[in-house]
Amino acid sequence: MSETSQSPDGPVTRSPLQEVGPKGHVHQPLPHDSAASHVRGAAPYLDDLRAPSGLLHLAVGGSPVACGRITRLDLVKVEQAEGVVAVLTSNDIPGRNDISLGHGDEPLLGSQTVMFFGQPLFVVVAKTRDLARRAARLAVIEIDAETPLVTIEQAEQQGSKVLPDYHFGVEDNAPPLALADLRLSGQQRIGGQEHFYLEGQIAMAVPGEGREMQLISSTQHPAEVQHCVARVLDLPEALVSCEVRRLGGGFGGKETQATQWAALAALAAHHTGRPCKIRLDRDEDFVLTGKRHDARVDWEVGYSANGQISAIDLNFWVRCGCSADLSQGAVDRMMFHADNAYFLPSARIGSQRLRTHTVSNTAFRGFGAPKAVLAIETVMQAVAAKTGQDPLDVRKVNFYGHNGTLTPYGMQVESSVTGRRIIEQLEKTSDYRAKRQEIARFNAQSTILKKGLALTPVKFGVSFTQTHLNQAGALIHLYPDGSVHLAHGGTEMGQGLFQKVAQIVADELGVPLAAIHHAATRTDKVPNASPTAASASSDLNGMAARNAALTIRSRLATFLSEKFSCSTVEIQFAHGQVRVGEETLSFADVVRMAYQARIQLSATGFYKTPKLDWDRTRKSGRPFYYFVWGAACSEVVVDTMTGENKVLRTDIVQDVGHSLNPALDLGQIEGGFVQGLGWLTTEELVYDQHGRLRTHAPSTYKIPLASDVPDQFNVALWKEPNDEATIYRSKGVGEPPLMLAVSVFCALMDAIGSLAPSKPVHLDAPATPEAILRAVDAMTRPNEEGS
Amino acid sequence: MAGRGLRFLRRGRLVEIEAFDPHTTILDWLRLEEGATGTKEGCAEGDCGACTVILARHHSGQLVYHPVNACIHLLGQLDGAELITIEDLAQGAMLHPVQEALVSHHASQCGFCTPGVVMSLFALYHQEGPVDRAKAQAALSGNLCRCTGYRPILDAAVSVCAGERLDRFTETEPVSLQVLAALDDEEDVFVGDAQRFFAAPRSEAMLSALIERFPEARLVAGATDVGLWITKELRILPQVIWLGRVRSLGQIVQGVDRLVLGASVPLAEAIPYLSRLDPDFESLMQRFGSEQIRHVGTIGGNLANASPVGDLAPALIAMGAVLELVKAGEARALPLQDFFKAYGQQDRQAGEYVRAVHIPRLSEGMHFRALKISKRFDDDISSVTGAFCVTLEHGLIAEARLAYGGMAGIAKRASHAEAFLKGQPIGSAATWKQAADRLTEDFSPLSDHRASAHYRMQAARGILIKALAEIAGLPAASTRIHPRMATDLEPQGGGPDV
């Protein structure tokens, strides 16, 4: 392949509107399906829906301590408060008091013992939200408090775990480590992250005929809401439905974490017979819902003088919180990404899943992988410091391809050449080498301010690692006027899934986008859908919808071929018209004719991802259908007297396959990067010794603002078609870009490292000014290993 | 008590309200009473901007458009303004240019923050002067977006403001001005009865009378803090006296030797005047809350609130500012540093209110520096703020006033470090460090979620050393990280070894 063709479409970017796709709608940079209503304030979120008659409002009352036995729950004053219609506790649950994903370790409402600070113990149902909130504060709760396990070390010492330890890779890594030319070990703390979706948790339950219960929920997983409500109310699942039109952001925080609120609303609707709504306020949302797991990683690496790794131990101590929730999947995915883009010949990847008396940590964009990528990239920085090499050269020498392609979990990495080319292109477009020299000059002359630079890759595996979740369904109806009703199991939370799927269906049916009505996601339209997660929703739902469209189109083609006595290959659907041999009919006419001829105008589509055969017990197989590659180069400046810092420039090249919609993909890349930037710099979750979250609102928990984004922010899409037969050879894009922000963290390490170049930098995440200053101090203290 | 009802303009019509709960917020009024749900609640504490609405006001013959957080702005504070919300921008199918730009730049994803973003950019669109990226960032300093990473929003902002800025609001401006000017009358506002009311007196005489008659009433300036009592603590405020209409409290007087800022002067309005005292005031004030908060929060509110981490107090203490307090018509002057007695305790008597703050101008040989440390650059509460006023005579320090926020229960001067510096040469790096060493005698800061005590002390040292180095002649470009720092930053040596 020639030099120029290495980047199939070249670096595109700031102006995706100018790109023109090959034909039709797919690959076109079309706007988000709700863009025009977003800017008018006319896109309704759940709290904006007109209240059903008789609507009641909920407020939760929670535990004042993190751990202990409930000795008194006196709700008399709550019941007597103005406007209160009902007060419900765990005793009022007709079914099972269990909202867990089968682990049985997470109650809807706490009883007897409490698991974390703020844990809901009762719920007030009142005429207004204001009255419910006021009443909830009148409870008298007495708890025989015990000392909570809050930190990773406390849980580690007590052996407190939510799930068994798990590891893969070599069983005994001691001999390979002992044989290595050079060895180095280190430890790093990696903080969690609050999702801070702008729309807080909210759900509404509307009782229907008989025992039917309809939920509207801001959830990424409507099927889970349905199943959980059925379990809690002891109803057949068929009597419960859940609808989601849009979420005001999810990021993983509404995958399992939306369920509890929907179930409480349903419980209240069950008891009162009236529609019931619950909306958490922002502080409750912070305190009562799970976050990205935080962790400590202990690592030891054996390497040679050129920086090539010969053996590595990466051991993760992960704070899972009070229950298992999604920790199995999230920690497994972390382990799957401990290699990032590197061939690690003798690797042992271990994990301990710790139980603490803090809210149960959960899914968050990247699902464990970001911590692992940060850990291995920190190792790369340390090895580079020790060997006196440019960190990029250490990265290159360890990159998948030359030395090996087998991951520590036994899957072959077949597409590493894509990752390598991306790195090479970025090295050029970011002007890495020249900048490296310029920064060295700057740092030699500047006393207080130091600059840093890092170019880091990302390899991300796409598919749910729980193989059964890799399935999706869709439903398409045609109506006689030619309009198309489309539904599938994925939820729209801002990522543009609805638009992508509509683009696919429009092209398959040969109709304009305007002909397609993308309906809300409903469990009674498409059952048993997987959560909208794992960067796989366009792959899964797009393909399911395409299959549904193909089924209908093929029925229409068969019908037309019989009616017009021609072959189906002579029939073409495009631009709202159907060409049948020499004739051209409107799509609407064809649908009408088909209806008259009693052709079924409704079809379901189904898809399951091929090639997956991961076996967790045997620790082998293929957990991912394919890998997504990307890389970022960031330049930063650090104030070595205060720890203040700034990203000056970031260049990104991100693999998106043959993009379904480059504008939406660009949005995911930029947004993911900035979210990762926040995770690694300003966003700090602080729990006190009593297990209380002290940073529980935007006044104390700081996500990035417009001024935190690098002024020079160049993003290029790498649009080489996926080797695997995904929908139009595109690739998932939701999560991988978040890890591009690791380049910023490594650049900060690079800047700090300039104070003592051969010393590895010990920097914990998030790199707040305080954490940076701690790292700076360690560099300037004599006789101390940085890492 | 007499007074007229609440009056404001909305959608071209005069809205008159004769009865409402004094603690009603604009957001609740819009969403719950008016069914106008385009404006969103993201945090209910004025930090996310999803609820941003515009208050247009008549101000010195001009129409000004201020973005405010509807979640913590009281309904009563609307008096005399035009309320513009997200639903009011498009005309039928035709989007406002700001809306159009956001769509064409793919600047919304989940869309929940978008109405607030639109309103902030609408205010920017109506500001005078060219809009570059930095200005757009400042305009968005109170708008959180968790999806887009802001780049498309900033691009949309810059592009839509690049052309001629004309919309239907500019077309109807003369009419709106007339109506709003008429609303800006000399009447007092009093809604409710003696037990439960919202009052907005026009004169200090009436303010004093109200305070005397209702000693339990809550004085409200911008409500940027009081708003949170309502939304977070569910406090009921039965008697509210809003200071925003008291004409004399909103005055700014530029004297030869001093600047006098009335207590209810909004921070945003004070910025140009403070900036003329010293450029460092500008850089400090730019990081004061957010654009929305700066339009609402007041000088007097910030000082009287006496937060240990308020950024204005250390800066004004370093400047030697004096508070003018009034009780029953009697004024007294009090050096600001003596106003703060202990955490939560100020030298303010019952029935006394802050009229103004008098800030002496820097004289020959005086140098001012203010540095703020926080996790995030914009809209963050400082872990430490230091403000320093150093008088030099022949290269020696004649006097140093070093004030810190975040280092004690109140904003406070570092008297040991000050005493040490007196008579020392400014150009000596050893002097800077020795002064910094004295800070441990001045402060024993606390550890909390913003920073540890250890870091606070380190940062306090760091900013003092930097300030002294700058006063000695080291350019700020080599000592500070600026938000708009370019990649081609010039390196500078000569600072202290760190």
Interface residues (C-beta under 8 A of the other chain):
Chain A: R14 P16 L17 P29 P31 H32 S34 A35 A36 S37 H38 V39 R40 G41 A42 A43 P44 Y45 D47 D48 R50 D130 R133 R134 R137 H195 F196 Y197 L198 E199 G200 R246 L247 G248 G249 G250 F251 D281 R282 D283 R441 F442 N443 A444 Q445 S446 T447 I448 L449 K451 M493 G494 Q495 G496 E635 V637 V638 D639 T640 M641 T642 G643 E644 N645 K646 L648 R649 A663 L664 L666 G667 E670 G671 G672 F673 V674 Q675 T682 E684 V686 R694 T695 A697 P698 S699 T700 K702 I703 P704 L705 A706 S707 D708 V709 D711 Q712 F713 T768 P769 E770 L773 R774 V776 T780
Chain B: R31 G35 T37 G38 T39 K40 E41 G42 C43 A44 E45 D47 C48 A50 T85 I86 E87 L89 A90 L95 V98 Q99 L102 V103 S104 H106 S108 Q109 C110 G111 F112 C113 T114 P115 V118 R133 A136 Q137 A138 L140 S141 N143 L144 C145 R146 C147 T148 G149 Y150 R151 P152 I153 L154 D155 T231 K232 L234 I373 K375 R376 F377 D378 D379 D380 I381 S383 D448 H449 R450 A451 S452 Y455 Q458 A459 R461 G462 I463 I465 K466 S478 T479 R480 I481 H482 P483 R484 M485 A486 T487 L489 P491 Q492 G493 G494 G495 P496 D497 V498
